[in-house]
Amino acid sequence: MILLLTLISIGCGNFLGKVNNVETDYLRVFLFPHSHDDVGWVRTMMEYYKDQHGVKQIISSYMEQLIKDKSKHFSQVEIAFFSIWWNEQSDTMKEQVKQLVKNEQLEFLSGGWCMNDEATSYYEDIIDQMTLGHKFLLQHFNYIPSVGWQVDPFGHSNTQALFSNMMGFNAWFFGRIDQEDRSIRERKKELEFVIHPDTDQGHSILTHVNYYGYYSSPRGFDFDVTNPNRQQVTDSNLQSKTDELARYFNQQQNSYKGKILAHTLGMDFQWSDAASYFGQMDRVINKVNNNTEKYKMIIQYGTPKQYIQALYEQNITYPSQQEDFFPYADYPNQYWSGYFTSRSAFKGYVRRIGRYFQQVKLFYSFMKINNQCKSLCDETNLKNLAEALGTAQHHDAITGTAKQYVNNDYIKMIKTAYQEMNKQVSTLLNSLSNTQSITHSTCNFNGSNVCHSLFDPLIKNQTVILTVIDAKVNNDGIKEYLKIFVPDNLFIKALDEKDNLLNGEILCTNEQCILYLPRIVDNSKLIHFYKLQTVASQDDTDIIKIQPETITVDKDTKLFGKFKLNYNYYVSSSGAYIFRPDGQPHPYGNYIKAYNFTGSLVKQIYIEKSGIKAWVTTYDEDENIFYLDTFVDSINMSDYRGKEVILQVITDINNNKVFYTDSNGLSLQRRQVNHRDSWQMTVLEPVSGNYFPVNGAIMIKNENGNQACAVLNDRAQGGTSLNNGVIELMLQRRLNNDDNKGVYERLDEQEEVDKKKVGMRQMMSHTIVFYNPKSDSNILRQLQYQQDLKPLIYFSTQDQVEYKSLENKFEKFIEKQSDYNLCKFYIEPWLTENQYLVRVHNLREEGIQKLKFPAGLKFTETTLTGNQELKNWEQNRFIWTDTYTNQSSKQTYQEDQVGPMKIRTWIVTI
């Protein structure tokens, strides 16, 4: 069989060769010119864009070369940067770029707003940032990315693999896997394999692990002008450089199957002088291609899409993989499991605003569908918040591994967009209630701050309206609690929309008071309100202040007779990326006091230690669900030693060193201490080597599977279960070392308190649940659902309010079933005025969700990001042959069904 390969000559003299009738036993090498452009790391995103050799210059430079020479190719990844560049271009240049895309000279890899992290990003945020980028490519190029590109994240999740498939990718590339795993794969020729992220055969995807330097040029062939050690190709060394490159690729062939290889050509922020780079490589490539009998190989510039197409035609059987790739170690004693928790305040902030964004998109969409916007529905604020949150998912942003001033820039970006979005929500609420100049404010509490929009009017004896936006679906009749910080020493009453008195309980510690206000969920409408007023005495209100009882709590005290709660810390030589404790953990803080509150609605144990305050709360006599709030005060570093504070929940469950952690908030991954399914690991770091990312929950269960304990968190953290019955989560890190991974700055976050700089303080929340997985398989997801869809609360000072109801055209779309509904409904405006992107996520571990498509609406089912019809992708996708032996097949459901843990997406025309 003869392979015809034509390489096009170029007019400037760098002749790449024209090769006909190439023998199939020749090695074929694809080189991928690319630049890895972090949207912030040691410099801010815009600094990286505007630098002398920055992204603006990089894109302009490679575009010029691609326009000149059709044999040249380039792969662009981060749409955050590309969109800025695109908006600065003339119409003429835009038309030329569109032609490059049409010619397949320019490929967009992944196509997300950024290259998101895979350990600490929540699944909703990953979907959103990918959708944002794909929407841009669809609008401007009608382009659909087909290859995932995750070459720099520090480990890889099964959810990212799953989403890569669901977004319509035929393969995905990454660079970083554990050094021990990589060595074994290189010997066994298993750097390409098919990963099966769940039990559905239809979700498998080919995975390519890059050969050298994660995503760099072949060793000795980095010709970028920013590389001070570059070795120029000259007439005198051309032959030796050509031989060197040929030897390199022959060596690489020992690690891959087949006769086709791929290699990256570029590095961080390279190709600002593309003419020079291409010119150097052209000389070597030309030499190889004109001496095929000697070198037995053909080298060409190309794109991953072209490589994957050529690979698919080889029809090779690949090894299979089910395990994810955490934690990652680049050297034997350096596990990158510290960043799972680094910058916990930022991680919490991003998660909170991300959840807010889901509900605000729904509120905005319903306003628009109901023609309630008038001139108020400007989608600029939605777009700006989407871009800010999308940027925050970057693998040096949400990870907590950027320099402090860069992290501050991320915060400023989100805060600015969030504040503008809230102003628009306030305006829309006024429009719905026919009021003007009323400010609707939100409040977030971090242990000590005051909410002036709530406190000030109550102190002045004014009425405060609590407007509640609740986006849950079919949860009618379920009781939940609003948790509201209120001023001390006031009698407060609460009224519903019909002015009925509501009962509630106030619990105060250290002059900080929290009102627990029960409400019955009513999903017949989106917006609800309650009134808070001060009254003269206890006789005028049904809200009772519960008095504390002093108790004694130590490390061996079983709280509520169910579990022990310990706060400890590791002394470490860790850095922002690496977790490297110096030994076993020590008790953290000295015991000060403890209180017990016993109300008819709320029961709570308050524990105070130096450095820690903890509130353990349970509602309505529930003996299995406990809500834990922890305030971690400033970590003392006066001894110049890094410290990492951990939470330990100690139970009687014998889990035999097996535990489970979620994958970006989705499926639970089985973990076993000192074990990897894929290879026999060498145990060098018994703590950090067994730490895994926890984005939603960590769970242990007994060997019979009928007793379990899970801890849900409100932000990404590292977690493990090193000892039987013990769940461990890292809460906060303050470090005295840099780990020499590139950021060159120690992780020492500070804030100002009473005009003094102290270590960052933070309030964080966990939910602890005991259950029987066999009989109550969905309880964990029920708690996750409630946490993700916690109602948005807005405070305003006004005596009365009445909101117009918004018609929900999707009211019966998700059918009400006999079980507890765990379906999420997402909606946001799409490309045209009457189009909306709609998703339904069935969060149940067990149980199918039925749908009833509303009459009069046109539904077109798409891939996950809405950029192509699902049926087209399924007809054209690549089906790879691999060694997977699980008997399960592609799971199929009816048109009106959403399977357990499944997400479906549509473009809906109204």
N, C-alpha and C positions, 0 to 999 in steps of 0.2 A: 504494500500500500504506500502511495506517495503522498507526502504532505506538501502543498504549495504554499510558500510563504513569500510575500512580496514586501520588501522594505523600501520605502520611498526615498529617492535621492532628494537632496535639498540644494538650492542654488548657491548657498554661501560657501561651498567647498568642503564642508564636513560630510562627505559621502558615507552614508550608513550601509550602503550595499544593497544589491538587488539579488535575492537568492531564489532560484527556481529549483524545483525537484529535490527538495531537501529530504534526505533519508530520515525515516521515522525514528531511527535509533540515535539521532542527534539529540542532545540535551537542548531543550528550549527554555529560555530564561526571560521572564517578564520583570522589568524594572519599573517601580512605581514612584515617579517623582512626586513628592508631597512635602508639606511643612506642617509640623505639629505645633499648633498655635493655641496655647492656654489662654482662656478668657480671664486672665488674672492669675498671679502666683507670687512672684517676688516683685512684680510691678503690676499696676492696675491694668484693667482691660484696655482703657483708652491710651495709656502710656505705651502698652505693647503695640497698639494700632498705629500710633503716630511716630514712634521711634525712627531714627535714621534708617535702620534695617528692619523696621517694623512691618506689621501685616499689610498696611496700605501699600508699601513699596513692594512687598513680596507678591501680592496679587497682581499689581500693575506689571511687574517684571515678567512673571510667567505668562500672563495674558499676551504680552507683546510677542513672546517667542512662539506661543501656540498659533497666533494669527499669522506669523511669518512662515511657519513650517508645519505642515500637516502630519509629519511623522512624530511630532512631539505630543506628549500627553501630560496631564497633571490631575491630581486628585485633591479636591477641596473638601474640608470636613466641617468646620465650625461656621454655621450660618449666622451666628451673632456677629462675627467679623465681616463675613461676606456681604451681609445685608447693608452694613454701613458703607462699605466700598461701592456696592451697587448703586446706592442712592446718590452717590457723588458723581456718577458717570453720565456722559452725554448720551443722547439717543443713538448716535452712531456707534459708540462703543458697546452699548447694550445689545444692539443688533448683531454685532460681531461676536459677542459672548454667546448669544443664543445660537449662533451658527456653530461655535465650538462645541456646545452641548449636543447639538444635532449631529455633528461629525463624530461624536464620542471621543473627542480629544480631551474634553473636560468632564470629569466624573465627580459627582457629589457622593461622598461616602457617608453612610449613616444618615446624614441630612438633618441631624438634630440641631437645636440652637447651640448646644455645646456637646462635648464628649462627657456624658454624665458619669459620676461615680456609681459603682455597683454595690458598695457595702452600706452606704449611709443615706442614699436617696430613697424616698418612699415611692411606691409604685405609681401613685397618682401623679406625682411630680415628674417622674420619668416619662410617663405618657404625655403629659402636658408639654414638656420641653421638646420632645420628639415631634409632636403634632405641630408645634409652633414653627419649627424648621421646615417640616414637610409642607405646611400650608404656604410658606413663602416660595418654595420651589415649584409648587403646583400653580400658584398665581403667576409667577414670572416666567417660568420655563415649561410648564406642563410636564414637569420632570418627576419621576418616581424612583427614588433610590432603591437599589436591589442588593446592596452589600453593606453589612454592619462593620464598623471600624472602631473598636474599643482597645486601642493599642497601648494606652498608658494607665488606665485604672489599676489599682493595686490589689488585684484579685477579681474574680468574676462570678456572677451569681446566676443561678438557674432562671430567675425571673428575667434577667437581661437576655438570656438565650431564648426563653419563651417569647418575649416581646419582639425579638429580632425576627422570629418566625412569623408572629402575628402581624408584623409591619410589612411583610412581604419580602423579606430578605432571603436570598438563596444560600447565603453563607455569611459568616462574620469572622473578623480577624481580631486577635489580640496579642499582646506582647508579654505580659507579666504572669508567669505561673511559678510556683514554688521551685527553687533551684534544684531540689532533689527530684521532684517530679519531672522537671525539664530534662535532666541528665538521663533519666530512664527512658523518656520518650525519644530523645535523640538516638539512643542506642537501638531502640526497637522500631524506629521509623514511624513513630506515632505522634508527630507534631501536627498531623491533620487527622481529624476524627469527627464522628457524628455524635453530637450531644443530644440526649433525651431529657429535657428539663422536667417533664412530668410523665404520667403513664399513657398519655395520648400519643400514639405513633405519628399522628399528623403534625406534631409540634417539633419534630426533630430538625436539626439544622447542622450543616457542615461547619466545622470550626478549624481555622488555620491559626497556628501559633507561629509568629514571626521568628526567624532564625537567629538574628544577631542584634544585640543592643536594643531590643524591644521594637524599635521602628526606625533604626538608623541606616545609613548607607553601609555597603560592604566595608569591612575593615581596610583602611588605607585608601578609600575612594570617596571620602568626604571632601568635596572640592568647593564647599561654600566659602564665600569671601569672609564670613565671620569666624571661620575656623583658623586660629593662628597656627595650627600644626598641619595644614593641608599640604599635600605633596603634589605640586604641579606636574602635569604630563608634558614632557619635552621630547624633542627628537631623540635625545640620547637615552631616555629611560622608557620610551614608548613600548619597546619589546618586552622589557622586564615587567612593566605594569600590566601589559596584556597577559603575560604568562601568570602573573600573580592573581589577576581576576579570574582566569580560567581555573587555576588551582582552587581558588576560593569556592567557586560554584561546584566543582567536582566534589569538594569536601562537603558542601551543603547537601548534595544529592544523597549522601549517606544517611540523612535524617528524614527523608521524605520518600513516599512511594511514587512510582511512575517516572516519566521522562520530562516532566514540566515543573519548573521551579518559579518561585516568585521572591522578589526581594524589594524592600523599601529603599528609596533613594532620597534622603533628606533627614532632618532632625528638628529640634526645637527652633522655630523662627528662622528657618533657612529659605534660600532661593530669592533673596532680595536682589541678586544679580544673576538672573536665570541664564542670560546669554553666556556668561562665564562658566557656570556649572554645566550646562548642556555642552558647551564647546569642549570642555575637558573630557567629559564622558564619551562624547561622540568619537573622539580619536581612538579610544580603547575599544569601544563597541565595533567601530568600523574595522579595526585590525582583526578582531575575532571573526566577524562575519565574512571577511574576505579570505579567511584561512580556515574554512570549515573542515577541511580534510585533516588538518592538524589538531584543531581544538574539539571537533565533534560537538559543537554547540552553536546555537543561534541566540543572540541577545537582542531584545527589542524593548523600547519604551512601551508601556501599556498601562492599563488600569486594572484594579481588582476584578471588575466585572468581566473583562476580557479573559483574565486568568481563570476565573471560576468557570466560564463557558468552556474554555479549553480543557480544564480539569474534568468537567462533567463528561466530556466526550471520551475520556480515557476508560470510563466504566470500571473503576477500581472499587474493591470492597475495603471499606475503612473500619478501623476499630471503633467501638462505641464507648460512650461515657455517660454516667448519670449523676455523679457527684459534682458539686460545684468546686470553686477554686479558692477557698478561704481556709485558714489565713495564708497569706502570701509571705514567703521569706526569700530575699535575694541572696542572703548569706546564712550559713548554718545557725547562727545565734541571733539573727535579726528578723523577727516576725513583725510584719506591718499590721499589728492589731491594736496599736495605740490610737491610731486615727479614727477607729470606730467610735471613740468618745471625745477626741480633741475638740476644743471650743464648744462645750456643751450648750452654752447660752445661745450661740449662733444656730446650732442644730435645732434647738427648741424653737427659736424664732422662725426659722424657715418652715418647720413643720406646722406651726400654728398658722402662719400666713397662708401656707398651702391649703390647709383645711378651710380656712376662711374663703379662699379664692374659689373653691369648688361651689360653695353655696352662693357666693356673690354672682358667679356666672349664671347660675340658675335663676336667681332673682332678676338679674338684668334681662335675661332672655324672656322670662315671663312678662316683664314690663313691656318689652318690645312686641311680643306676640299679641299682647292685649292693647296695643296702640296707646299706651299710657305715657310714652316717652315725650311726645311733642318734640321740642328741640333739645331735650335733655339726654337723649341716648347717643352720646358721643363715645364710640368704642376705643378712643385713644387711651383712656384710663385702663380699660381691660388689657389692651395691648401692652402698655407700659408695665403693668404688674406681671403679665405673662412673661415678658422679656426679663424683668428683674429676677423673678423666681426661676426662670429657665437658666439664667446665668449662674444662679446660686447652686444649681445641681452639678456644676463643673467639678471635676475630680481633684481640684485643689481649692474648692470653695466649701461646699458642704462637708468635706472631709476635715476641715479645720487645719489645713496644711499650707495656707498662704501666710505671707507676712502680715503683721498686725495692721499696718496702714492699708493694705489691700483688703483685708477682712472688713475694716471700717468702711471701705468704699462699697463693698457688697451690701453692708447694712444700710448705708445711706441710700443706695439704689432702691432697695426694697422699701425702706421707710418712706421715701418720697412718693413712690408709686402707691403704696398702701394708703398714705394720708390723702392723696388725691382721689383714690377710689372711694374712700370713706366719705369724702365731701360729696361725691356724686351719689352715693347711697343715701346720704342725708337729704340731698335735694330730691331724690326720687321718693323717699318716704314723705317728705313735705307735699310733693305733688299728689301722692295717694291720699293724703289726709286734708288736702285743701288748706294747708297752713303755709306760712312764709317765715323766713328768718329764724326758724327753730333749728338748733344744732343738735344732731343726734350723734352721740359720742360713744366709743367703746373704751373699755379699760382692761388692762392686763396687770396682774399683781405679781410682784417678785419678792414677796416676803415682808416688805416694809413700806412700800409706796402707798399713796393716797389717791383715790379717784375723785378728783374735784368736781367732775360733772355729776357725781352722785352725792358725795359728802356735803358739798357746800349748800345745795338747795335744801337738803334734809335738815341741816343745822339751822337754816333760815326759815324752817317750817313751811317750805314750798313742796308742791307735789312733783314727784319724779315719775315719768312714764318709762317703763321697761318695755321696749319694743323687741319682740322675739321673732327672728327669722328661722324657721325650722324646715329643713329640706328632706327630712326623713320621709319614707314612703310606707304606707300601710302599717304604721305603728300605733294607730288609734287605740286609746284606752290604756296604753302603757304608762306607768308612773315613772317620772324622772325628777331629778332635783336640780334646781337652779342654785348655784353657789355664788353668793354676792357678799363682798366685803362692805360693811356698814360702819358708821361712826359708833364709838362707845358711848354709854350713858344716855342713850335715847330710846324711847319707846316707839316702835315702828309698827304700822299696820300695812298689810298688803291686800289689794282688791283685784278681782278679776275684771273682765270686760263688762260684766253686768253689775259691778260694784258689790259683789259678794265678798265677805271677809274670807281671807285665806289663812290657813294655819301654817306655822313654820316654827323653826327653832333657831335661836342665836347662841353660838358658843364663842366665848372670849378667852384668849390667852394673851398675857402681857399687853393688855389694852388693845389687842387686835381682834376684831369681832367679825364673824362670818354668819350670814343668814343663810340657812338651808331652807329653800322654798320648794315644796313639792308641786308639780304640775302634771296634769293628765294630758298626754299627747293627743292632739287633734290634727290629723293631716288633711282635713277637708279644706284647709286654707293654709297659705304659706306664712302669713304675718299675723301675729298675736300681740297683745299688750297686757301689761299689768301696771298697777299704780302702787307706789310706795309713798306713805305719808307719815309724818311724826304726829304722835298723839300725847295726851297729857299723862296717862297712866296705863298700867297693865290691864285695867278693866276695859280699855277701849280697843284692845287688839287680841287677836288669837295667835300672835307670835310670842313665844315664851323664851325667856333667857334661861338656859340650863346652867346650873351652878356646878363648878368642878369639885371633885373629891380628890384629895392628895393620895397618891399611891407610890409604891416603890417598884421600879422596873430595872432589871439587870440583863446581862447577856443570856441568862438561862430562863428568863420569864417567857412563858407561852402566852402570847397576846390572844385574847378571846379564846383561850384554851386550844388554839389551832396551830400557831407557828411562833418561832423566835425570830427576832429582828435584830441584826447586828450591823453596825457601821464600823468598817475597818479601813486600813490604808496600807498601800505598798510604798516602801522607800525604793526609789528606782533611779537608774541612769538612763531613763527613756528620753525620747524626743517626740516631736509632733507626730511622726509616723510610727516609730518603733515603740513597742511596749517591752521593757526589759527590767522586771522587778529584781531587787537584790536578794530576795528571799521570801519567806512567808509573810502574810499580812499581820498587822498589829492593830489592837483596838484604837478607834479614832475618837478622840474627845473624852472629857471627863463628865461623868454623870452630874446633872444639876438638880433636876426635878421631873416629876411626872404627874399628870392629872388623868382622872377618869370622868367622862361626861356620860350620863345616862338619861337620855330623853325618850319620849315615846316614838319619835321618828328616827332620831339619830343617836348612835352610840359612838363614842370616840375616846381613844387613848392618845394623850399628848405626851411626848417625851422630849426633854431638852437636855442637850449635852453641850459642852463647849465646842463650837464649830458646827453643830447639827441641831435642827429642830425637826421633829417628825409628828405628823398627825395621822393616825390610823382610824379610819371611819367606816362604819357599816350602817346600812339603812334598813328600816322595817324588819328588824329581827332576823335579817339574813345572816346565816352562820357560815356561808361559804364564799362570799364576795367582800373584799376589803379594799378600800381606796386609801392609798398611802401618798401623802404629800411630804416632801422632804426639802427643807431649806438648808443648803450647804453654804455655810458662811465662808469668809475668806480663808484660804489654806495658808497656814503660817510657814514661811520659808526663811525664817531668821537663821536656821542652821545650814542654809544653802544646799539643802537636799530636796530633790524632786519628790513629790508625793502624789499618789493616785488613790482617791477615796472610792471605796466600794460599798455596795449594799449586799447583805447576805440574808436571804429568806431561808430559814432552817425548818425543815419538815421531818415527819417520820416516814416519808416515802423511800423505799429502797429501789433506786433507779439503776443500780449496778453500773454507774459511770456512763450511762447513756442519757442523752438529753436532746432536745429539739429546739432549733431556732428558726425564725421565719426568714423568708427570702424577700427582702424589700417590702415586707408587710403581707406577703402572700404565702405560698405553700411552706409547710414546716419541713425543715431539712434534718435528717437524723445525724446526730453527732455522737462520737464515742471518744472518750479520753484516750489520748496517745494512739490514735488509730486513723488511718485513711483507707478508704475502700480501694483507691486507685493504685496505691503502692505501699510498701512496708516502710513506714517513716522511722527516722532516727530521732529519738527523743532527746533533745538538747536543752529545750526551754519548756519545762513541764507546766508552766503557768501560761505564758504568752502564746505558746504553740497550741494551746487548747482554748484560746479565746476566739469567739466568732461574732460577726456582726448581728445585732438584734435591733431590728427596725420597728417591730410590732410586738413580738412576744417571745419568751423563752419558756420551755415547758419540760417537766420531768414526769415520768409515770412509773408505776411498779411493773414488774415483769409480766403480771397477768393482764395489765392494761386496763384495770378497772378503778385505779386510783391515780389521780394526777393533780399536779399543782402547776399553774402557769402564772407568770408575771408579765403584764403588758406595760409598755413604756410609752412616754409621750414624745420621744425623740430617739434618734439613733444612739446606741450605746454598745460597748463590748460586753459580752457575757459568756458564762461558762457554768459547768457543774463539776467541780473537781472532786468533791466529796459527796457521798451518798446523801440524798435528801436535801442538798444545799443548792439553791439557785443564787448565782453571783452576778451582779451587774456593776460595771464601773460608772460612777456618777460624774466625777470631776477630776481634772488633771492640772497640776501646776508644777512646771518642770524647770530644772536648773541647767539642762544640757540641750544642745542641738544634736541631732543624730546624723548630721552630714549627708542628708539626702537631697540637698539643694536649696532649702529655704534659708539656711544659715541664720537662724534666729531661734532662741529658745521659746517655748510655749509658756509665757508668763503673762496671762491676761490680767489687766488691772482696771479698776474703776475708782472714782473719787467718792469718798464718804466722809462727810464732815471736814471737807477741805484736805483730806489725806488720801494718798494713793494706797489702795488695798487690793488684794487678789480678788478676781471676779467672784461675785456671789450669785447664787442661782436657786430658784424654786423649781422643783420638778415633780412630776406625778407618776405613780405606778398603780396598777390594779392587780391585786392578788386574788386568784380564784382557785378553789378546790372543787374537783368534779370527777365524774365517771365518764371517760371518753367513749365507752361502749354504749351507754344509755343517753348521754347528753353531748353528742359530738359537736354541736354547733355553739355551745356556750361561749367558747373563746371568741368566735367570730361575732357573736351577739355583742359582747363587750367592746370589741374592735369597732363594730358598726356604730354603737352609741358614742364612742370616743371620737370617731372621725366626723360624725354628724351632730356633735354637740351644738345646740342652737347658738346663733349669733345674737348677742344682747347689745342693744343700743339704749343709752340713757338720754333723756331730754327733760327739760323743765317746762312743763305745761300742765294745766289743770285737767284737760280732757283731750282725747284724740279719738278719731274714728277713721279707720282705713277702708278704702274701697277694696272689695275682693277682686282677686285676679283669677280669671278663668284658667284652669289647668287643662289644656287640650290632651294631656297625657295621663289624666287622672286614673283611667282604668287600663292603661297600657300594661302596667305590672299588676297582674291579677292578685287579689287578696286571697291567700290560701289559709289553711287551717293552722299552719305552724307560724312561728315567729318570723315575720318578714325580715330578710337580711339582704334585700336587693338595694343597691345604690343606683340612683338615676342621675346621669350627667347630661347637661345640655349647654351649648354655647353657640353664638352666631358663627355662621360659616361664610363661604365666599360671596354669595349673592344675598340680596336683601331679605329674601324669604326662605333662605336655607339655614338649617341648624345641624350641628354635629351632635349626635345623641349616642350615649352609651348606657348599657345596663350591665351591671356587675352583680352576679349572684354570689354573695359572699359565703354561702353555706358550704360546709364540708360535705354534707349529705343533703340531698333534696333538690329536685328540679324546680325551676321557676317558670310558671306559665305566663305567656304574654297574650294580649288582645290588642291587635293593631287598630288604632283609632281610624274611623271612617273619615275620608276627606283629606288625609295626609298621605303623601307619597314617601315610602321608605325604600331606600337603596342601601343594602348591606355592603359594608366596606371592610377593608383591613383596619387594623387598630387605630391608625392615625387619619383615616378618612380620605386617603389620597388615591385609592383605586377600588374598584368593585371587587368584592371578595371572590365572586365566581371566576373572574378573569385571572386573579392570582392563583387560585386553585387549579385552573386549567393549565397554566404556564409554569408553575413552580418546578424546581428541580427536586427529584426524588433520589436521594443518595442511598447506595447499597452499603450496609454495615453489618457488624457482627452482633447486633442487639438481639437477644434471645427471648425477651419478655413476650408472652403470648398475646398481650393486649394489642388491639388494632386501633385504627383511627376512630375516635369516639364521635358518634353522630347523634344529633338531636333533631327534633321536628322544627319546622320553621317558627313555631310559636313557643319554643322552649329555650331556656338558658340553663346549661348544665351546672353542676356544683363547681364553684370557684372559677367559672367561665365569665369572660367579658365579650359582649357583642357590640358592634358599632354600626351606625347608620348615618347617612345623610338624609335628613327629613326636609321635605319641601312643604311649606304651609301656605 
